[in-house]
């Protein structure tokens, strides 16, 4: 069965829950300590049991792995450490047979310096691909053309002795930026995307999608205030010291996104998820998804900060609603680049709070990305410097320990060597703290976070208002976040108590608890009141014509 033969709504992505698989750390089947595509195939029944709608596969393309697959040297090849194209085809078919759509990472803004395109481009100033990457002359004193900074530290310009010019790299020096101002580059990239569409994928997660075009070669101005979160880097990274006016998020990028959307529209039922890190990330999310002619949805880093207070969570949500109009957001609390939410929000082992955060994520307007291990409540792994492999962690140690701590192997069996991930020492160690959170142990515990995740996702599927409905937020009151979801005649009231003590609120007399809701939805609606336990979750049904709710 192919994706296009799956029954259902061609807009399945609107409100979908997409499970992010980091293949390198999911399941090793050939004993080399690195996860592979066959491992994903063998764990598809587990993924389907979560009641998610799709998987997102982090990069598995041919790569020198300087940035673990986000440096692509062949967009159409599977790196041998992960398997073969035949393995990918079998994975896609097996996922589709289970009703799971398949989305894959696409790294469009840059390639590896090992890519044949770059090898040719750097060979001279007059070869056929000389203008396929962003090249510029040095300043008269030999300095880089601008003050632009790399996300991974240092100048975004690298000197090349072959051409005696600098090339642009927004990330590692081994990740040169493609020149999207060259029409030949745009056509080539669209051809790489079409290759995977023809192979049956259902969509693409687009890495750093607002980096595809650069502006005039002018210095970026300094930033008056350095804060966390809006661009996806820490405030101690010099990248955060600038206002990024010229190096990314340029108006010309919109034309490329429209070309990309036109290609996707040739394959009904496919979708795009753009990753946005920008000074005004919410505005870019809105701009990139409005009007149905650019991306289907975007996500940003606004919920991926260390701020977990309800007022800090509500602020970007309400701003997004005010700006996005007919666009569509995607929300996440974690991914392969961010400290795991259980550690970041200081909720390790606190099942009540972890269930609350899960309910918060799954009741917002938008689609959802759920990173592998979040359903287990995995904590950030503490690694020694000599165990690090992430270039960002090695560069910024010790103030920033990098991304390895959220990329350690999935713990499948708490009583097996390496937690059932591999028969040999894995590429990153399995923390002892993860053994007690392993899948096999949580499956036996009816009160585990894993079983709560399955139950809440199964319930959500029965609630059109939670999947695709509009949303209206109420003012925050006593640390309780209240909002309404509506879809057609279905009206749902949601209240989430972020306080560590019970709360009592007024409620419409017609509000009724939903019999089909799982036990973790533990608020009590009766006689015009809502009683919420500490970190409680409440969802009620109310007639569409009932009076307004004023909690």
C-alpha positions in Angstrom: 0.0 0.0 0.0 1.3 3.4 -0.9 0.7 6.7 1.0 -1.7 7.8 -1.7 -3.8 4.7 -1.3 -4.3 5.3 2.4 -7.9 6.0 3.2 -8.8 9.3 4.8 -8.6 13.1 4.6 -5.9 14.5 2.2 -5.5 17.1 4.9 -4.6 14.4 7.4 -1.6 16.5 8.5 -3.9 19.2 9.9 -3.9 18.2 13.6 -1.8 15.1 13.1 0.5 13.7 15.7 3.9 13.0 14.2 6.4 10.7 16.0 10.0 11.8 15.5 12.4 8.9 15.0 16.1 9.5 15.4 17.2 6.4 13.5 20.7 6.4 14.8 19.3 5.9 18.4 16.2 3.9 17.8 17.1 0.3 17.2 20.3 -1.4 16.0 19.9 -4.7 14.2 23.3 -5.4 12.7 25.4 -5.1 15.9 27.4 -2.0 15.0 26.0 0.1 17.9 24.1 2.5 15.5 20.4 2.3 14.8 19.3 1.5 11.3 16.2 1.5 9.0 15.7 -2.2 9.7 15.5 -1.3 13.3 12.7 1.2 12.6 10.8 -1.5 10.7 11.1 -3.9 13.6 9.6 -1.3 16.0 6.8 0.0 13.8 4.2 -2.0 15.8 5.3 -0.1 18.9 5.0 3.2 17.1 1.5 2.3 15.8 0.5 1.3 19.3 1.1 4.9 20.5 -1.9 6.0 18.3 0.2 8.6 16.3 -0.6 9.4 12.7 2.9 9.6 11.1 6.6 9.2 11.7 9.3 11.7 11.0 12.6 10.2 10.1 15.7 12.3 11.0 18.3 12.2 8.2 19.4 8.8 6.9 21.1 10.1 3.7 24.6 9.5 2.6 26.8 11.7 4.7 30.2 12.1 6.3 28.3 12.5 9.6 30.1 15.7 10.7 26.6 16.8 11.9 25.1 13.3 12.0 23.3 13.4 8.7 22.4 17.0 8.5 25.4 17.3 6.2 24.2 15.5 3.1 26.6 14.3 0.4 23.9 12.5 -1.6 20.3 13.5 -1.3 19.1 10.3 -3.0 21.2 7.8 -1.2 20.9 6.0 2.1 24.1 6.0 4.2 25.4 2.4 4.6 25.3 2.7 8.4 21.5 2.9 8.1 20.9 0.4 5.2 19.9 0.7 1.6 17.2 2.3 -0.5 15.5 -1.1 -0.6 15.4 -0.9 3.2 13.7 2.5 3.0 11.1 1.2 0.5 10.3 -1.7 2.9 10.0 0.7 5.8 7.6 3.0 3.9 5.5 0.0 2.8 5.4 -1.4 6.3 4.5 1.9 7.8 1.7 2.5 5.3 0.4 -1.0 6.0 -0.1 0.1 9.6 -1.8 3.3 8.6 1.3 5.4 9.4 2.4 8.2 7.1 6.1 8.7 6.5 7.7 12.1 6.5 11.5 12.6 6.1 14.0 15.3 6.9 15.1 17.4 4.0 18.2 19.6 4.5 17.7 22.1 1.6 19.7 25.2 2.7 23.1 23.5 2.7 24.9 20.4 1.8 28.0 18.6 2.9 31.3 19.9 1.6 31.7 16.3 0.3 28.7 16.7 -2.0 29.8 16.5 -5.7 28.1 19.9 -6.3 30.4 21.6 -3.8 33.4 19.7 -4.9 32.9 21.1 -8.4 31.9 24.5 -7.2 35.1 25.0 -5.2 37.4 23.8 -8.0 37.4 27.2 -9.9 35.5 30.4 -10.4 34.3 29.5 -13.9 33.1 25.9 -13.7 29.4 25.0 -14.4 28.5 25.0 -10.7 30.8 27.9 -9.7 27.7 29.9 -8.5 25.8 27.0 -6.9 27.1 28.0 -3.4 27.5 31.4 -1.7 31.0 32.7 -2.5 32.3 36.2 -1.8 35.7 38.0 -1.9 37.5 39.0 1.2 37.4 42.5 2.5 40.5 44.5 1.6 42.2 43.5 4.8 41.5 39.8 4.2 38.6 39.7 6.7 35.4 37.8 6.0 32.9 39.7 3.8 30.5 40.3 6.7 30.2 39.9 10.4 27.7 37.0 10.1 28.0 34.3 12.8 27.7 30.6 12.5 25.1 28.9 14.7 27.9 26.5 15.8 30.2 29.3 16.8 32.6 31.7 15.0 32.4 33.3 11.6 29.8 32.1 9.1 32.5 32.4 6.4 35.2 29.9 5.6 38.3 30.8 3.5 38.9 28.4 0.5 42.4 28.4 -1.0 41.2 26.9 -4.3 39.1 29.9 -5.3 40.8 32.4 -2.9 37.3 33.3 -1.7 35.1 32.8 1.3 32.0 30.6 1.2 29.0 30.9 3.5 28.2 28.3 6.1 25.4 29.1 8.6 26.3 25.9 10.5 29.5 23.9 10.4 32.3 24.9 8.0 31.7 21.4 6.4 28.1 22.5 5.6 28.3 25.1 2.8 25.2 27.1 2.0 23.6 26.6 -1.4 22.9 29.6 -3.5 19.1 29.7 -3.9 19.4 32.9 -6.0 20.7 30.7 -8.8 17.7 29.2 -10.7 19.7 26.0 -11.5 20.1 25.3 -7.8 16.3 25.7 -7.2 15.6 23.3 -10.0 18.2 20.8 -8.7 16.8 20.9 -5.2 13.2 20.5 -6.4 14.4 17.4 -8.3 15.8 15.9 -5.1 12.5 16.5 -3.4 10.6 14.9 -6.3 12.8 11.8 -6.1 11.4 11.1 -2.7 7.8 12.0 -3.6 8.0 9.5 -6.4 9.2 7.0 -3.9 6.0 7.4 -1.9 6.9 9.6 1.1 4.0 11.6 2.6 5.9 14.7 3.5 9.0 16.5 4.6 10.3 18.1 7.7 12.4 21.0 6.3 15.5 21.8 8.3 16.3 25.5 8.9 13.9 26.4 6.1 14.3 30.1 6.6 18.0 29.9 5.9 17.6 29.1 2.2 18.3 32.6 0.9 20.7 35.3 2.1 20.4 39.1 1.7 22.9 41.7 0.8 26.4 41.2 2.1 26.0 43.7 4.9 26.9 43.4 8.5 24.1 42.4 10.9 23.5 45.0 13.6 24.0 44.1 17.3 21.1 42.9 19.4 20.1 45.3 22.2 18.8 42.5 24.5 20.0 38.9 24.4 17.2 36.4 25.3 16.7 32.7 25.0 14.4 30.8 22.7 13.5 32.9 19.7 16.3 31.7 17.4 17.0 28.3 18.9 20.4 29.1 20.4 21.6 29.9 23.9 22.3 33.5 25.0 26.0 32.6 25.6 26.4 31.8 21.9 27.7 34.8 20.0 25.1 34.0 17.3 22.5 35.5 19.7 24.4 38.8 19.9 23.2 39.9 16.4 19.9 40.9 14.8 19.8 38.6 11.8 18.6 41.0 9.2 20.7 40.0 6.2 21.8 36.4 6.6 18.4 34.6 6.6 14.6 34.9 6.3 14.8 37.0 3.2 11.7 37.9 1.1 13.2 35.9 -1.9 12.7 32.7 0.2 8.9 33.0 -0.3 9.2 32.5 -4.0 11.1 29.3 -3.4 8.5 28.0 -0.9 5.8 28.7 -3.4 7.7 26.6 -6.0 8.1 23.9 -3.4 4.4 23.9 -2.5 3.4 23.7 -6.2 5.5 20.6 -6.4 3.9 19.0 -3.3 0.4 19.9 -4.7 1.2 17.5 -7.6 1.1 14.7 -5.0 -2.2 15.1 -3.1 -2.0 14.0 0.6 1.6 15.2 1.1 2.8 17.8 3.5 5.6 20.0 4.7 6.7 21.0 8.2 9.2 23.9 8.3 11.6 24.5 11.1 11.9 28.2 11.9 14.6 29.8 14.0 14.3 33.6 13.7 14.2 36.9 15.6 10.5 36.9 14.9 9.8 33.2 14.6 6.1 33.4 15.2 5.7 36.0 12.5 7.7 33.8 10.1 5.6 30.8 11.0 2.5 32.8 10.1 4.0 34.2 6.8 5.2 30.8 5.7 1.9 29.0 6.2 -0.8 31.5 5.2 -2.8 31.4 2.0 -2.3 27.7 1.2 0.5 28.5 -1.3 3.7 28.0 0.8 4.3 25.5 3.6 1.5 23.5 5.1 2.8 24.1 8.7 5.8 25.3 10.6 7.2 25.0 14.1 9.5 27.2 16.1 11.6 27.1 19.2 9.1 29.2 21.3 8.0 26.2 23.4 11.5 24.7 23.5 12.9 27.0 26.1 13.5 26.4 29.8 10.5 28.5 30.7 7.6 26.3 31.8 5.4 28.7 33.7 1.9 28.9 32.2 2.2 32.6 31.4 5.4 31.8 29.4 3.6 29.1 27.5 0.4 31.1 26.9 2.2 34.1 25.5 3.5 32.5 22.2 0.2 30.6 21.8 -2.0 33.7 21.9 0.4 35.7 19.8 0.4 32.9 17.2 -3.4 32.8 17.1 -3.5 36.6 16.6 -1.1 36.4 13.7 -1.5 33.2 11.8 -5.0 33.7 10.3 -5.6 30.7 7.9 -2.1 29.3 8.5 -1.4 26.2 10.5 1.2 25.7 13.3 3.0 22.6 14.6 4.0 22.4 18.2 6.7 20.4 20.0 8.1 20.3 23.5 11.3 18.4 22.5 13.4 17.1 19.6 16.9 15.9 18.8 18.4 19.3 19.3 16.9 20.3 22.7 17.4 19.2 26.3 14.7 16.7 27.1 11.6 18.2 28.5 11.6 16.2 31.8 14.9 17.7 32.6 14.5 21.1 31.0 11.2 21.8 32.9 12.5 20.1 36.1 9.8 17.4 36.0 12.0 14.2 36.1 10.0 11.4 37.7 7.0 13.6 38.3 4.3 11.7 36.4 1.6 14.2 37.3 3.5 17.1 35.7 4.6 15.0 32.7 1.0 14.0 32.0 0.0 17.7 32.3 2.7 18.7 29.8 1.5 16.0 27.4 -2.1 17.1 27.7 -1.0 20.7 27.2 0.7 19.8 23.9 -2.1 17.6 22.6 -4.9 20.0 23.2 -3.5 23.1 21.3 -4.6 24.2 17.9 -2.1 22.7 15.5 -0.2 19.6 14.7 2.2 17.9 17.1 5.7 16.5 16.9 6.4 14.0 19.6 10.1 13.1 20.0 11.1 9.5 20.7 11.3 8.8 24.4 9.0 11.7 25.4 6.3 9.1 25.9 8.6 7.4 28.5 9.5 10.6 30.3 13.2 10.2 29.5 15.6 12.6 31.2 18.6 14.3 29.6 21.6 12.0 29.8 24.6 13.4 31.8 27.7 12.7 29.7 31.4 13.4 30.4 33.3 15.6 27.9 35.2 12.6 26.5 31.9 10.9 25.7 30.6 13.8 23.6 30.4 13.6 19.8 28.2 16.6 19.0 30.4 19.4 17.6 28.2 22.1 19.3 28.7 20.5 22.7 32.5 20.2 22.1 32.7 23.8 21.1 30.7 25.4 23.9 31.6 23.0 26.7 31.1 23.3 29.7 28.4 26.0 29.7 26.6 24.0 27.0 26.9 20.3 26.8 25.5 19.9 23.4 22.8 17.7 22.0 24.1 14.3 22.8 22.1 14.1 26.1 18.8 13.9 24.2 20.1 11.6 21.6 21.1 8.5 23.6 19.6 5.2 22.6 15.9 4.3 23.1 15.6 2.0 26.2 13.5 -1.0 25.1 14.2 -3.5 27.8 15.4 -2.5 31.3 16.9 -5.9 32.0 18.9 -6.5 28.8 22.4 -5.3 27.9 22.3 -1.8 26.4 18.6 -1.7 27.2 17.8 -3.9 24.2 19.0 -1.2 21.7 22.0 -3.1 20.5 24.1 -6.2 21.2 27.2 -4.1 21.4 28.3 -0.8 22.9 26.2 1.9 21.3 27.5 5.1 19.8 26.2 6.9 22.9 25.8 5.2 26.2 22.4 4.2 27.7 22.1 6.0 31.0 21.4 3.8 34.0 18.5 6.2 34.9 16.7 5.2 31.7 16.6 1.5 32.5 13.7 1.9 34.9 11.8 3.9 32.3 12.3 1.3 29.6 9.4 0.3 27.4 9.0 -3.2 28.7 8.7 -1.9 32.3 6.2 0.8 31.5 4.0 -1.5 29.5 3.5 -3.5 32.6 2.5 -0.5 34.7 -1.1 0.8 34.0 -0.1 4.1 35.6 3.0 4.7 33.4 3.5 7.7 31.2 3.7 5.4 28.2 0.2 4.0 28.8 -1.1 7.5 29.6 0.3 8.7 26.2 -1.4 5.8 24.4 -4.7 6.5 26.2 -4.6 10.3 25.6 -3.7 9.9 21.9 -6.5 7.3 21.4 -9.0 9.7 23.1 -7.8 12.7 21.0 -8.5 10.8 17.8 -12.2 10.7 18.8 -12.4 14.5 19.4 -12.6 16.5 16.1 -12.5 19.7 18.1 -9.1 18.8 19.6 -7.7 17.7 16.3 -8.8 20.4 13.9 -11.0 22.9 15.8 -10.5 26.6 16.4 -9.3 27.8 19.7 -10.0 30.6 22.1 -7.9 31.3 25.2 -9.2 32.7 28.5 -7.0 34.9 30.7 -4.7 32.9 33.0 -6.1 32.5 36.5 -4.3 31.1 39.5 -1.9 29.2 37.3 -4.8 27.5 35.5 -4.7 27.7 31.7 -8.2 27.6 30.2 -9.3 27.5 26.6 -12.1 26.3 24.3 -11.9 24.2 21.2 -14.8 24.2 18.6 -15.3 22.2 15.4 -18.8 22.3 13.9 -21.3 21.7 16.6 -18.7 20.2 18.9 -17.5 22.4 21.8 -14.9 21.4 24.3 -13.6 23.2 27.4 -10.1 22.5 28.5 -8.5 23.5 31.8 -4.9 22.7 32.8 -3.7 23.3 36.4 0.0 24.2 36.5 -0.2 24.7 40.2 1.0 22.2 42.8 -2.2 22.5 44.7 -5.9 22.1 43.9 -7.9 24.8 42.2 -11.6 25.6 41.9 -13.1 27.5 39.0 -16.6 28.5 37.8 -17.9 26.4 34.9 -21.0 26.5 32.7 -23.8 24.4 34.3 -24.1 22.4 31.1 -20.5 21.3 31.1 -20.1 17.5 31.4 -17.1 15.3 31.7 -16.6 13.1 28.7 -17.2 9.4 29.5 -14.6 8.3 26.9 -11.8 10.4 28.4 -8.9 8.5 30.0 -8.4 8.5 33.8 -5.6 11.1 33.6 -8.3 13.6 32.6 -9.1 14.0 36.3 -11.0 17.3 36.7 -14.5 17.2 38.2 -17.3 19.2 36.6 -20.5 19.6 38.6 -23.1 22.2 39.5 -21.4 25.1 37.7 -17.9 24.4 39.3 -14.7 22.8 38.1 -12.5 21.1 40.8 -9.0 20.5 39.6 -6.4 18.5 41.6 -2.8 19.7 41.6 -1.4 19.5 38.1 -4.9 18.4 37.1 -6.4 18.0 33.6 -10.0 18.7 32.7 -11.8 18.4 29.4 -15.6 18.9 29.2 -18.3 18.7 26.5 -20.8 21.6 26.4 -23.6 22.3 23.9 -22.5 24.7 21.2 -25.3 27.0 22.1 -24.5 27.1 25.8 -23.5 30.4 27.4 -20.0 31.7 27.5 -17.4 30.3 29.9 -15.9 32.8 32.3 -13.5 30.8 34.5 
